[in-house]
Amino acid sequence: MGAVLNAGTIPRLQSRVVVGAANNQLARPEDDHRLLDAGVLYAPDYVVNAGGIIDIHYHRSGDYDPGAVRAHLATIPETLARILDTARAEDRPTGEVADALARAVIAGER
């Protein structure tokens, strides 16, 4: 389910880490800040679940190469580490950092 992390649920979390399997876990963008303020490490769902869309991309490209897919999938932990490191160094929410990285990649600024 989406939007399950919100102003009402975040204070009740008994976890120090949220690694998303559901899509769109945050009800509102500011919930990213709420998680940071609560001391909860948040791994954005679209980062940790990127494998599915990566695989679909290669299937739809018409040039499916299992080796290329595996190599691309292997970059997910590196991307997550980059997001976590940047968030920690800049004292920013991980979702905010991930969104900025995604926008940079889309714009070709990677």
N, C-alpha and C positions, 0 to 999 in steps of 0.2 A: 504494500500500500504506500502511496505517496503522502507527503505532507504530515508525517507522523511526528516529526521533530519540530516542536513549536514552543511558544511561551509557556504553555501549560505542561507539556511533557518533559521538557529539558530539565527543569529543576528536580523532577522525580527520577531521573536516570540513576541507576546504581552501577553504571558502567563507566570506565575511564576511557573507553575507545568505542567508536562506532565505525564499522567498516560495512558500508552499504551494499546490500543486495537488491533492495527495492529501488525503483526509480524515483527521483524527485523527493527525497526524504525530507528536505527542509520545506516547511510551510511558507516561509518568507525569507528573503535574503538576509535579514538581520538575525535569523536563527543561527547562522554561521557564527556571528559574534557572540551569541548567547552560549554556544557550545564552548568557544574559546574561554569566555569568562567563567564558565562552570568547570574549567579544567578537563574537558572531554576532548580527546583527540578524534577528529572527524576525518575519515578517508572518503572523499566524495564518490558517490555511486558511479558516476560516469567514468571515473578513472579506474577504479578497481574492477569494474565490469566491462572494460573496453574490449575484452577478448571476443565477445559476440559480434560486435559491430566490425571489428577488424576482419574476422572470418567472413562475414557477409560481404564486406568490401571486395575481398579477393575472389569470392565466388561470383559476384556480379561483374567483376572486371573482365571476365571471360578468359583470364589467364591465371587460373588457380595453380599455385605452386606451394605445396605443403611446407617446403623449406623456408620460403619467403614468409609464409604465415607464421611459422614458429619463430623466426627471427624477429618479426614485428611484435609478436606476443611477448617475447623476452624483454622488450623495452618497457613494458608496463611497470615492473618494480622500480626501474630506474626513474621513470616519470614520477611515480609516487614518492620516491625518496627525494627527488628534486623539489617537489611541492612541499613535503614535510620540512625539509631543511630550510627552504626559503621562508616558510611560515614561521618557523621557530626563530630564525635570524632576524626577521623583520617584525616579529610579534603581531602577525596578521592571521586571520582565520584561514584555514586550509582551503575552504571552498572559494574564497576570494582569490587566493593565489592560483588555484586550479583554473578558475574562470579567466584570469588574466593570461595564463599560459595558453589556454585554448584559443583565446582571441588572437594572441600573437602567432600561433601556429596557423590559424585560418588566414591571417593577413600575410603569411609568408615571412614573418619576422623571427622565426624560431632561432 
